[in-house]
Amino acid sequence: MGILGGKFQRMVVVFLCAQAYGLSGCATTASQDLSLSEVDPYEDINRKVYAFNMTVDEYVAEPVANAYKTVAPDVVRTGVNNFFGNLKTINTVINDVLQGKFQQSAEDSGRFLVNSTVGLGGLLDVATDMGLEHHEEDFDQTFAVWGVPQGSYLMLPFLGPSTTRGIPGAVLDTAANPATYVGMPAQALQVLEVINSRANADGALKFIDEAALDPYVFTRESYLQWRNNLINDGNIEVDANDDIDELLELEDAFYEENDAEKLTDQAPGND
């Protein structure tokens, strides 16, 4: 269903928990109402693409990701995740400047320099230990800050959820990624990034399958809320009826259950 990983994975779970906690009793009605929503005018087509993506995920992406997790220990996957995250910091710095966040751009530049040198090319996240916070900025957020409307929600084949504003943003994000210009090795790097991201997203995708009455609606709403949260730097209005502590407890319980399943799978006799 596209690339999910890192903070995005955790936010997917938080927002999915929010909807499961607050909207599970009216999911069917909400789905019917949202089908007429202006945000998703192409829902019929999007649902077909979503079904296609999930089929590809089931028969291609998931088996490959599982094989990757089997052969690559946690320390390797963490290093790969750090490496690609460090490359994306360049894009973050560019968009910091374009959004007028000059102090943040200086901090992110320092983060990139530290991780690229002391952190062995980004394999180690030394900057976080030094107090240099990780930020996520991209061209979609920059366009939003500039006043470009979000446009329609779109489900893209192989790539997953996006919006009409997000598509040109993603193109520019790719152009700002140094791995794009490495030549032939860049293709191998991009494949590795996709596999690593899919492996990181395994828990969130399982949550969607197990908890969502309508996985398509859950995916759409969690994605749009996640993007809205990034655009507003986390300063979003929270409904008075939402109990954030309860949502975080649900998230923690979800990850604890996944950790328990991993230990069970690794136990002798479960090969």
Secondary structure, DSSP 8 states (H G I E B T S, - for coil): -----HHHHHHHHHHHHHHHHHHGGGHHHHHHHHTT-TT-TTHHHHHHHHHHHHHHIIIIIHHHHHHHHHHS-HHHHHHHHHHHHHHHHHHHHHHHHHTT-HHHHHHHHHHHHHHHHTTTTTTS-HHHHTT-------HHHHHHHTT-----EEEETTTEEEETTHHHHHHHHHHT-GGGGS-HHHHHHHHHHHHHHHHHTHHHHHHHHHH-SSHHHHHHHHHHHHHHHHHTTT-----TT--HHHHHHHHHHHHHHHHHHHHHHHSTT--
